[in-house]
Amino acid sequence: NIYQTEVLSEPEPAGENLLYSNFDTPFDISEIAKGMGIQSERVTDPEEIGPAVERALSSNKPSVIDVVIDGSL
């Protein structure tokens, strides 16, 4: 299991309990979800997060919102 191999084997940074992912080649989680038949969308503009959440909630279906951030900050 990748979680056990990659995440649990990492030393805990400075006593903080953090869980995160950082991939050299980003992938589109919304497309993966669509391939599984789940309603999804990818958001790159922070102003679109609220409307995306509203669309997901109003659909009354399982939904994925893939929010792309600048991980270098």
PDB file of N, CA, C and O in Angstrom:
ATOM      1  N   ASN A   1       0.853  -1.171   0.000  1.00  0.00           N
ATOM      2  CA  ASN A   1       0.000   0.000   0.000  1.00  0.00           C
ATOM      3  C   ASN A   1       0.898   1.232   0.000  1.00  0.00           C
ATOM      4  O   ASN A   1       1.804   1.348   0.825  1.00  0.00           O
ATOM      5  N   ILE A   2       0.643   2.146  -0.926  1.00  0.00           N
ATOM      6  CA  ILE A   2       1.503   3.324  -1.104  1.00  0.00           C
ATOM      7  C   ILE A   2       1.502   4.223   0.127  1.00  0.00           C
ATOM      8  O   ILE A   2       2.522   4.834   0.445  1.00  0.00           O
ATOM      9  N   TYR A   3       0.371   4.312   0.822  1.00  0.00           N
ATOM     10  CA  TYR A   3       0.308   5.134   2.032  1.00  0.00           C
ATOM     11  C   TYR A   3       1.301   4.618   3.070  1.00  0.00           C
ATOM     12  O   TYR A   3       2.053   5.397   3.657  1.00  0.00           O
ATOM     13  N   GLN A   4       1.301   3.321   3.292  1.00  0.00           N
ATOM     14  CA  GLN A   4       2.226   2.743   4.267  1.00  0.00           C
ATOM     15  C   GLN A   4       3.670   2.917   3.825  1.00  0.00           C
ATOM     16  O   GLN A   4       4.536   3.251   4.634  1.00  0.00           O
ATOM     17  N   THR A   5       3.930   2.690   2.542  1.00  0.00           N
ATOM     18  CA  THR A   5       5.299   2.750   2.036  1.00  0.00           C
ATOM     19  C   THR A   5       5.857   4.161   2.040  1.00  0.00           C
ATOM     20  O   THR A   5       6.976   4.383   2.503  1.00  0.00           O
ATOM     21  N   GLU A   6       5.094   5.117   1.529  1.00  0.00           N
ATOM     22  CA  GLU A   6       5.599   6.470   1.331  1.00  0.00           C
ATOM     23  C   GLU A   6       5.364   7.401   2.522  1.00  0.00           C
ATOM     24  O   GLU A   6       6.272   8.132   2.918  1.00  0.00           O
ATOM     25  N   VAL A   7       4.182   7.383   3.085  1.00  0.00           N
ATOM     26  CA  VAL A   7       3.838   8.355   4.123  1.00  0.00           C
ATOM     27  C   VAL A   7       4.272   7.886   5.507  1.00  0.00           C
ATOM     28  O   VAL A   7       4.925   8.628   6.240  1.00  0.00           O
ATOM     29  N   LEU A   8       3.919   6.679   5.857  1.00  0.00           N
ATOM     30  CA  LEU A   8       4.216   6.215   7.207  1.00  0.00           C
ATOM     31  C   LEU A   8       5.700   5.975   7.436  1.00  0.00           C
ATOM     32  O   LEU A   8       6.153   5.980   8.580  1.00  0.00           O
ATOM     33  N   SER A   9       6.469   5.765   6.366  1.00  0.00           N
ATOM     34  CA  SER A   9       7.903   5.537   6.527  1.00  0.00           C
ATOM     35  C   SER A   9       8.697   6.833   6.646  1.00  0.00           C
ATOM     36  O   SER A   9       9.874   6.802   7.005  1.00  0.00           O
ATOM     37  N   GLU A  10       8.072   7.971   6.352  1.00  0.00           N
ATOM     38  CA  GLU A  10       8.751   9.264   6.445  1.00  0.00           C
ATOM     39  C   GLU A  10       8.882   9.684   7.904  1.00  0.00           C
ATOM     40  O   GLU A  10       7.942   9.511   8.680  1.00  0.00           O
ATOM     41  N   PRO A  11      10.035  10.235   8.293  1.00  0.00           N
ATOM     42  CA  PRO A  11      10.162  10.736   9.666  1.00  0.00           C
ATOM     43  C   PRO A  11       9.227  11.919   9.895  1.00  0.00           C
ATOM     44  O   PRO A  11       8.973  12.706   8.984  1.00  0.00           O
ATOM     45  N   GLU A  12       8.725  12.034  11.101  1.00  0.00           N
ATOM     46  CA  GLU A  12       7.816  13.130  11.430  1.00  0.00           C
ATOM     47  C   GLU A  12       8.605  14.435  11.480  1.00  0.00           C
ATOM     48  O   GLU A  12       9.564  14.538  12.244  1.00  0.00           O
ATOM     49  N   PRO A  13       8.219  15.451  10.670  1.00  0.00           N
ATOM     50  CA  PRO A  13       8.998  16.691  10.606  1.00  0.00           C
ATOM     51  C   PRO A  13       8.825  17.558  11.846  1.00  0.00           C
ATOM     52  O   PRO A  13       7.726  18.038  12.124  1.00  0.00           O
ATOM     53  N   ALA A  14       9.891  17.755  12.579  1.00  0.00           N
ATOM     54  CA  ALA A  14       9.935  18.690  13.717  1.00  0.00           C
ATOM     55  C   ALA A  14       8.778  18.501  14.682  1.00  0.00           C
ATOM     56  O   ALA A  14       8.287  19.475  15.253  1.00  0.00           O
ATOM     57  N   GLY A  15       8.335  17.268  14.874  1.00  0.00           N
ATOM     58  CA  GLY A  15       7.274  17.000  15.830  1.00  0.00           C
ATOM     59  C   GLY A  15       5.890  17.371  15.341  1.00  0.00           C
ATOM     60  O   GLY A  15       4.916  17.191  16.072  1.00  0.00           O
ATOM     61  N   GLU A  16       5.773  17.881  14.128  1.00  0.00           N
ATOM     62  CA  GLU A  16       4.460  18.240  13.592  1.00  0.00           C
ATOM     63  C   GLU A  16       3.804  17.002  13.006  1.00  0.00           C
ATOM     64  O   GLU A  16       4.487  16.115  12.493  1.00  0.00           O
ATOM     65  N   ASN A  17       2.506  16.941  13.078  1.00  0.00           N
ATOM     66  CA  ASN A  17       1.770  15.816  12.534  1.00  0.00           C
ATOM     67  C   ASN A  17       1.121  16.268  11.232  1.00  0.00           C
ATOM     68  O   ASN A  17      -0.032  16.701  11.225  1.00  0.00           O
ATOM     69  N   LEU A  18       1.864  16.166  10.127  1.00  0.00           N
ATOM     70  CA  LEU A  18       1.400  16.658   8.838  1.00  0.00           C
ATOM     71  C   LEU A  18       1.190  15.510   7.864  1.00  0.00           C
ATOM     72  O   LEU A  18       1.901  14.506   7.914  1.00  0.00           O
ATOM     73  N   LEU A  19       0.216  15.661   6.983  1.00  0.00           N
ATOM     74  CA  LEU A  19      -0.007  14.712   5.906  1.00  0.00           C
ATOM     75  C   LEU A  19      -0.159  15.519   4.629  1.00  0.00           C
ATOM     76  O   LEU A  19      -1.037  16.377   4.536  1.00  0.00           O
ATOM     77  N   TYR A  20       0.687  15.251   3.647  1.00  0.00           N
ATOM     78  CA  TYR A  20       0.637  16.005   2.404  1.00  0.00           C
ATOM     79  C   TYR A  20       1.200  15.163   1.275  1.00  0.00           C
ATOM     80  O   TYR A  20       1.790  14.108   1.508  1.00  0.00           O
ATOM     81  N   SER A  21       1.014  15.636   0.051  1.00  0.00           N
ATOM     82  CA  SER A  21       1.567  14.992  -1.139  1.00  0.00           C
ATOM     83  C   SER A  21       2.269  16.040  -1.967  1.00  0.00           C
ATOM     84  O   SER A  21       1.808  17.177  -2.064  1.00  0.00           O
ATOM     85  N   ASN A  22       3.372  15.664  -2.558  1.00  0.00           N
ATOM     86  CA  ASN A  22       4.073  16.559  -3.469  1.00  0.00           C
ATOM     87  C   ASN A  22       4.615  15.702  -4.605  1.00  0.00           C
ATOM     88  O   ASN A  22       5.553  14.928  -4.412  1.00  0.00           O
ATOM     89  N   PHE A  23       4.031  15.838  -5.778  1.00  0.00           N
ATOM     90  CA  PHE A  23       4.417  15.031  -6.920  1.00  0.00           C
ATOM     91  C   PHE A  23       5.169  15.888  -7.925  1.00  0.00           C
ATOM     92  O   PHE A  23       4.762  17.014  -8.212  1.00  0.00           O
ATOM     93  N   ASP A  24       6.270  15.358  -8.463  1.00  0.00           N
ATOM     94  CA  ASP A  24       7.031  16.085  -9.476  1.00  0.00           C
ATOM     95  C   ASP A  24       6.195  16.329 -10.726  1.00  0.00           C
ATOM     96  O   ASP A  24       6.296  17.389 -11.342  1.00  0.00           O
ATOM     97  N   THR A  25       5.378  15.366 -11.099  1.00  0.00           N
ATOM     98  CA  THR A  25       4.492  15.496 -12.251  1.00  0.00           C
ATOM     99  C   THR A  25       3.064  15.526 -11.733  1.00  0.00           C
ATOM    100  O   THR A  25       2.527  14.491 -11.339  1.00  0.00           O
ATOM    101  N   PRO A  26       2.436  16.711 -11.730  1.00  0.00           N
ATOM    102  CA  PRO A  26       1.065  16.785 -11.214  1.00  0.00           C
ATOM    103  C   PRO A  26       0.098  15.987 -12.094  1.00  0.00           C
ATOM    104  O   PRO A  26       0.287  15.887 -13.306  1.00  0.00           O
ATOM    105  N   PHE A  27      -0.911  15.436 -11.485  1.00  0.00           N
ATOM    106  CA  PHE A  27      -1.924  14.719 -12.245  1.00  0.00           C
ATOM    107  C   PHE A  27      -3.286  15.315 -11.940  1.00  0.00           C
ATOM    108  O   PHE A  27      -3.487  15.944 -10.901  1.00  0.00           O
ATOM    109  N   ASP A  28      -4.210  15.108 -12.852  1.00  0.00           N
ATOM    110  CA  ASP A  28      -5.537  15.707 -12.777  1.00  0.00           C
ATOM    111  C   ASP A  28      -6.491  14.750 -12.058  1.00  0.00           C
ATOM    112  O   ASP A  28      -7.032  13.827 -12.666  1.00  0.00           O
ATOM    113  N   ILE A  29      -6.686  14.979 -10.771  1.00  0.00           N
ATOM    114  CA  ILE A  29      -7.545  14.116  -9.966  1.00  0.00           C
ATOM    115  C   ILE A  29      -8.984  14.162 -10.472  1.00  0.00           C
ATOM    116  O   ILE A  29      -9.703  13.167 -10.388  1.00  0.00           O
ATOM    117  N   SER A  30      -9.407  15.312 -10.997  1.00  0.00           N
ATOM    118  CA  SER A  30     -10.782  15.407 -11.485  1.00  0.00           C
ATOM    119  C   SER A  30     -11.011  14.468 -12.668  1.00  0.00           C
ATOM    120  O   SER A  30     -12.092  13.892 -12.793  1.00  0.00           O
ATOM    121  N   GLU A  31     -10.021  14.304 -13.531  1.00  0.00           N
ATOM    122  CA  GLU A  31     -10.164  13.381 -14.664  1.00  0.00           C
ATOM    123  C   GLU A  31     -10.185  11.932 -14.190  1.00  0.00           C
ATOM    124  O   GLU A  31     -10.900  11.103 -14.753  1.00  0.00           O
ATOM    125  N   ILE A  32      -9.412  11.628 -13.166  1.00  0.00           N
ATOM    126  CA  ILE A  32      -9.434  10.273 -12.598  1.00  0.00           C
ATOM    127  C   ILE A  32     -10.824   9.984 -12.035  1.00  0.00           C
ATOM    128  O   ILE A  32     -11.379   8.908 -12.255  1.00  0.00           O
ATOM    129  N   ALA A  33     -11.382  10.956 -11.305  1.00  0.00           N
ATOM    130  CA  ALA A  33     -12.724  10.788 -10.735  1.00  0.00           C
ATOM    131  C   ALA A  33     -13.766  10.624 -11.840  1.00  0.00           C
ATOM    132  O   ALA A  33     -14.644   9.766 -11.741  1.00  0.00           O
ATOM    133  N   LYS A  34     -13.675  11.442 -12.894  1.00  0.00           N
ATOM    134  CA  LYS A  34     -14.622  11.318 -14.015  1.00  0.00           C
ATOM    135  C   LYS A  34     -14.549   9.927 -14.623  1.00  0.00           C
ATOM    136  O   LYS A  34     -15.573   9.353 -14.996  1.00  0.00           O
ATOM    137  N   GLY A  35     -13.338   9.382 -14.723  1.00  0.00           N
ATOM    138  CA  GLY A  35     -13.172   8.035 -15.263  1.00  0.00           C
ATOM    139  C   GLY A  35     -13.853   6.976 -14.412  1.00  0.00           C
ATOM    140  O   GLY A  35     -14.141   5.879 -14.892  1.00  0.00           O
ATOM    141  N   MET A  36     -14.110   7.300 -13.149  1.00  0.00           N
ATOM    142  CA  MET A  36     -14.801   6.383 -12.237  1.00  0.00           C
ATOM    143  C   MET A  36     -16.288   6.706 -12.149  1.00  0.00           C
ATOM    144  O   MET A  36     -17.014   6.108 -11.355  1.00  0.00           O
ATOM    145  N   GLY A  37     -16.737   7.654 -12.966  1.00  0.00           N
ATOM    146  CA  GLY A  37     -18.152   8.009 -12.975  1.00  0.00           C
ATOM    147  C   GLY A  37     -18.564   8.987 -11.895  1.00  0.00           C
ATOM    148  O   GLY A  37     -19.752   9.108 -11.597  1.00  0.00           O
ATOM    149  N   ILE A  38     -17.610   9.690 -11.302  1.00  0.00           N
ATOM    150  CA  ILE A  38     -17.904  10.644 -10.233  1.00  0.00           C
ATOM    151  C   ILE A  38     -17.896  12.058 -10.797  1.00  0.00           C
ATOM    152  O   ILE A  38     -17.010  12.415 -11.574  1.00  0.00           O
ATOM    153  N   GLN A  39     -18.861  12.845 -10.416  1.00  0.00           N
ATOM    154  CA  GLN A  39     -18.897  14.249 -10.825  1.00  0.00           C
ATOM    155  C   GLN A  39     -17.667  14.945 -10.268  1.00  0.00           C
ATOM    156  O   GLN A  39     -17.353  14.802  -9.086  1.00  0.00           O
ATOM    157  N   SER A  40     -16.967  15.698 -11.109  1.00  0.00           N
ATOM    158  CA  SER A  40     -15.758  16.363 -10.628  1.00  0.00           C
ATOM    159  C   SER A  40     -15.420  17.564 -11.489  1.00  0.00           C
ATOM    160  O   SER A  40     -15.880  17.688 -12.624  1.00  0.00           O
ATOM    161  N   GLU A  41     -14.607  18.446 -10.925  1.00  0.00           N
ATOM    162  CA  GLU A  41     -14.068  19.565 -11.688  1.00  0.00           C
ATOM    163  C   GLU A  41     -12.743  19.998 -11.091  1.00  0.00           C
ATOM    164  O   GLU A  41     -12.470  19.775  -9.912  1.00  0.00           O
ATOM    165  N   ARG A  42     -11.929  20.619 -11.923  1.00  0.00           N
ATOM    166  CA  ARG A  42     -10.606  21.111 -11.528  1.00  0.00           C
ATOM    167  C   ARG A  42     -10.690  22.624 -11.408  1.00  0.00           C
ATOM    168  O   ARG A  42     -11.205  23.290 -12.306  1.00  0.00           O
ATOM    169  N   VAL A  43     -10.187  23.172 -10.305  1.00  0.00           N
ATOM    170  CA  VAL A  43     -10.239  24.608 -10.052  1.00  0.00           C
ATOM    171  C   VAL A  43      -8.810  25.138  -9.936  1.00  0.00           C
ATOM    172  O   VAL A  43      -8.011  24.626  -9.152  1.00  0.00           O
ATOM    173  N   THR A  44      -8.498  26.169 -10.727  1.00  0.00           N
ATOM    174  CA  THR A  44      -7.172  26.790 -10.664  1.00  0.00           C
ATOM    175  C   THR A  44      -7.234  28.228 -10.164  1.00  0.00           C
ATOM    176  O   THR A  44      -6.215  28.794  -9.770  1.00  0.00           O
ATOM    177  N   ASP A  45      -8.420  28.817 -10.176  1.00  0.00           N
ATOM    178  CA  ASP A  45      -8.619  30.199  -9.734  1.00  0.00           C
ATOM    179  C   ASP A  45      -9.279  30.184  -8.353  1.00  0.00           C
ATOM    180  O   ASP A  45     -10.366  29.627  -8.204  1.00  0.00           O
ATOM    181  N   PRO A  46      -8.644  30.786  -7.341  1.00  0.00           N
ATOM    182  CA  PRO A  46      -9.230  30.782  -5.995  1.00  0.00           C
ATOM    183  C   PRO A  46     -10.662  31.311  -5.948  1.00  0.00           C
ATOM    184  O   PRO A  46     -11.452  30.877  -5.109  1.00  0.00           O
ATOM    185  N   GLU A  47     -11.002  32.234  -6.830  1.00  0.00           N
ATOM    186  CA  GLU A  47     -12.364  32.782  -6.832  1.00  0.00           C
ATOM    187  C   GLU A  47     -13.395  31.764  -7.304  1.00  0.00           C
ATOM    188  O   GLU A  47     -14.593  31.974  -7.113  1.00  0.00           O
ATOM    189  N   GLU A  48     -12.961  30.678  -7.910  1.00  0.00           N
ATOM    190  CA  GLU A  48     -13.881  29.653  -8.400  1.00  0.00           C
ATOM    191  C   GLU A  48     -14.145  28.544  -7.378  1.00  0.00           C
ATOM    192  O   GLU A  48     -14.981  27.671  -7.611  1.00  0.00           O
ATOM    193  N   ILE A  49     -13.434  28.579  -6.249  1.00  0.00           N
ATOM    194  CA  ILE A  49     -13.617  27.518  -5.254  1.00  0.00           C
ATOM    195  C   ILE A  49     -15.041  27.539  -4.692  1.00  0.00           C
ATOM    196  O   ILE A  49     -15.699  26.500  -4.637  1.00  0.00           O
ATOM    197  N   GLY A  50     -15.512  28.701  -4.281  1.00  0.00           N
ATOM    198  CA  GLY A  50     -16.872  28.817  -3.732  1.00  0.00           C
ATOM    199  C   GLY A  50     -17.936  28.324  -4.699  1.00  0.00           C
ATOM    200  O   GLY A  50     -18.757  27.485  -4.329  1.00  0.00           O
ATOM    201  N   PRO A  51     -17.941  28.831  -5.946  1.00  0.00           N
ATOM    202  CA  PRO A  51     -18.930  28.334  -6.910  1.00  0.00           C
ATOM    203  C   PRO A  51     -18.814  26.828  -7.176  1.00  0.00           C
ATOM    204  O   PRO A  51     -19.825  26.156  -7.378  1.00  0.00           O
ATOM    205  N   ALA A  52     -17.596  26.301  -7.175  1.00  0.00           N
ATOM    206  CA  ALA A  52     -17.415  24.858  -7.390  1.00  0.00           C
ATOM    207  C   ALA A  52     -18.028  24.064  -6.241  1.00  0.00           C
ATOM    208  O   ALA A  52     -18.649  23.024  -6.462  1.00  0.00           O
ATOM    209  N   VAL A  53     -17.853  24.556  -5.015  1.00  0.00           N
ATOM    210  CA  VAL A  53     -18.452  23.889  -3.851  1.00  0.00           C
ATOM    211  C   VAL A  53     -19.971  23.949  -3.949  1.00  0.00           C
ATOM    212  O   VAL A  53     -20.652  22.962  -3.671  1.00  0.00           O
ATOM    213  N   GLU A  54     -20.503  25.097  -4.343  1.00  0.00           N
ATOM    214  CA  GLU A  54     -21.962  25.227  -4.504  1.00  0.00           C
ATOM    215  C   GLU A  54     -22.494  24.238  -5.539  1.00  0.00           C
ATOM    216  O   GLU A  54     -23.521  23.596  -5.317  1.00  0.00           O
ATOM    217  N   ARG A  55     -21.792  24.113  -6.673  1.00  0.00           N
ATOM    218  CA  ARG A  55     -22.229  23.166  -7.708  1.00  0.00           C
ATOM    219  C   ARG A  55     -22.193  21.734  -7.179  1.00  0.00           C
ATOM    220  O   ARG A  55     -23.104  20.947  -7.433  1.00  0.00           O
ATOM    221  N   ALA A  56     -21.143  21.407  -6.451  1.00  0.00           N
ATOM    222  CA  ALA A  56     -21.026  20.051  -5.907  1.00  0.00           C
ATOM    223  C   ALA A  56     -22.148  19.763  -4.911  1.00  0.00           C
ATOM    224  O   ALA A  56     -22.759  18.695  -4.953  1.00  0.00           O
ATOM    225  N   LEU A  57     -22.416  20.711  -4.021  1.00  0.00           N
ATOM    226  CA  LEU A  57     -23.466  20.509  -3.019  1.00  0.00           C
ATOM    227  C   LEU A  57     -24.851  20.439  -3.648  1.00  0.00           C
ATOM    228  O   LEU A  57     -25.687  19.640  -3.228  1.00  0.00           O
ATOM    229  N   SER A  58     -25.093  21.272  -4.650  1.00  0.00           N
ATOM    230  CA  SER A  58     -26.421  21.293  -5.265  1.00  0.00           C
ATOM    231  C   SER A  58     -26.678  20.066  -6.137  1.00  0.00           C
ATOM    232  O   SER A  58     -27.828  19.779  -6.473  1.00  0.00           O
ATOM    233  N   SER A  59     -25.637  19.348  -6.503  1.00  0.00           N
ATOM    234  CA  SER A  59     -25.822  18.160  -7.343  1.00  0.00           C
ATOM    235  C   SER A  59     -26.384  16.977  -6.551  1.00  0.00           C
ATOM    236  O   SER A  59     -26.950  16.054  -7.135  1.00  0.00           O
ATOM    237  N   ASN A  60     -26.229  17.002  -5.226  1.00  0.00           N
ATOM    238  CA  ASN A  60     -26.660  15.890  -4.369  1.00  0.00           C
ATOM    239  C   ASN A  60     -26.036  14.561  -4.791  1.00  0.00           C
ATOM    240  O   ASN A  60     -26.639  13.501  -4.618  1.00  0.00           O
ATOM    241  N   LYS A  61     -24.825  14.626  -5.343  1.00  0.00           N
ATOM    242  CA  LYS A  61     -24.086  13.432  -5.751  1.00  0.00           C
ATOM    243  C   LYS A  61     -22.685  13.500  -5.149  1.00  0.00           C
ATOM    244  O   LYS A  61     -22.212  14.580  -4.794  1.00  0.00           O
ATOM    245  N   PRO A  62     -22.025  12.355  -5.033  1.00  0.00           N
ATOM    246  CA  PRO A  62     -20.614  12.410  -4.641  1.00  0.00           C
ATOM    247  C   PRO A  62     -19.850  13.252  -5.660  1.00  0.00           C
ATOM    248  O   PRO A  62     -20.055  13.100  -6.865  1.00  0.00           O
ATOM    249  N   SER A  63     -18.980  14.128  -5.194  1.00  0.00           N
ATOM    250  CA  SER A  63     -18.262  15.037  -6.083  1.00  0.00           C
ATOM    251  C   SER A  63     -16.815  15.192  -5.629  1.00  0.00           C
ATOM    252  O   SER A  63     -16.491  15.049  -4.450  1.00  0.00           O
ATOM    253  N   VAL A  64     -15.962  15.487  -6.595  1.00  0.00           N
ATOM    254  CA  VAL A  64     -14.561  15.786  -6.318  1.00  0.00           C
ATOM    255  C   VAL A  64     -14.255  17.163  -6.870  1.00  0.00           C
ATOM    256  O   VAL A  64     -14.585  17.467  -8.016  1.00  0.00           O
ATOM    257  N   ILE A  65     -13.621  18.000  -6.051  1.00  0.00           N
ATOM    258  CA  ILE A  65     -13.129  19.300  -6.512  1.00  0.00           C
ATOM    259  C   ILE A  65     -11.616  19.256  -6.369  1.00  0.00           C
ATOM    260  O   ILE A  65     -11.088  19.207  -5.257  1.00  0.00           O
ATOM    261  N   ASP A  66     -10.928  19.274  -7.492  1.00  0.00           N
ATOM    262  CA  ASP A  66      -9.464  19.228  -7.524  1.00  0.00           C
ATOM    263  C   ASP A  66      -8.962  20.667  -7.536  1.00  0.00           C
ATOM    264  O   ASP A  66      -9.006  21.331  -8.572  1.00  0.00           O
ATOM    265  N   VAL A  67      -8.485  21.153  -6.390  1.00  0.00           N
ATOM    266  CA  VAL A  67      -8.013  22.538  -6.266  1.00  0.00           C
ATOM    267  C   VAL A  67      -6.504  22.542  -6.460  1.00  0.00           C
ATOM    268  O   VAL A  67      -5.763  21.959  -5.668  1.00  0.00           O
ATOM    269  N   VAL A  68      -6.054  23.208  -7.524  1.00  0.00           N
ATOM    270  CA  VAL A  68      -4.635  23.276  -7.851  1.00  0.00           C
ATOM    271  C   VAL A  68      -4.023  24.458  -7.114  1.00  0.00           C
ATOM    272  O   VAL A  68      -4.517  25.582  -7.213  1.00  0.00           O
ATOM    273  N   ILE A  69      -2.946  24.204  -6.373  1.00  0.00           N
ATOM    274  CA  ILE A  69      -2.276  25.266  -5.620  1.00  0.00           C
ATOM    275  C   ILE A  69      -0.806  25.328  -6.009  1.00  0.00           C
ATOM    276  O   ILE A  69      -0.275  24.397  -6.614  1.00  0.00           O
ATOM    277  N   ASP A  70      -0.163  26.418  -5.662  1.00  0.00           N
ATOM    278  CA  ASP A  70       1.271  26.565  -5.858  1.00  0.00           C
ATOM    279  C   ASP A  70       1.957  25.947  -4.649  1.00  0.00           C
ATOM    280  O   ASP A  70       2.009  26.559  -3.582  1.00  0.00           O
ATOM    281  N   GLY A  71       2.477  24.751  -4.808  1.00  0.00           N
ATOM    282  CA  GLY A  71       3.076  24.032  -3.695  1.00  0.00           C
ATOM    283  C   GLY A  71       4.447  24.532  -3.292  1.00  0.00           C
ATOM    284  O   GLY A  71       5.030  24.018  -2.338  1.00  0.00           O
ATOM    285  N   SER A  72       4.978  25.524  -3.997  1.00  0.00           N
ATOM    286  CA  SER A  72       6.319  26.007  -3.672  1.00  0.00           C
ATOM    287  C   SER A  72       6.315  27.044  -2.567  1.00  0.00           C
ATOM    288  O   SER A  72       7.380  27.440  -2.094  1.00  0.00           O
ATOM    289  N   LEU A  73       5.148  27.493  -2.146  1.00  0.00           N
ATOM    290  CA  LEU A  73       5.069  28.539  -1.129  1.00  0.00           C
ATOM    291  C   LEU A  73       5.397  28.012   0.239  1.00  0.00           C
ATOM    292  O   LEU A  73       5.377  28.766   1.212  1.00  0.00           O
TER     293      LEU A  73
END
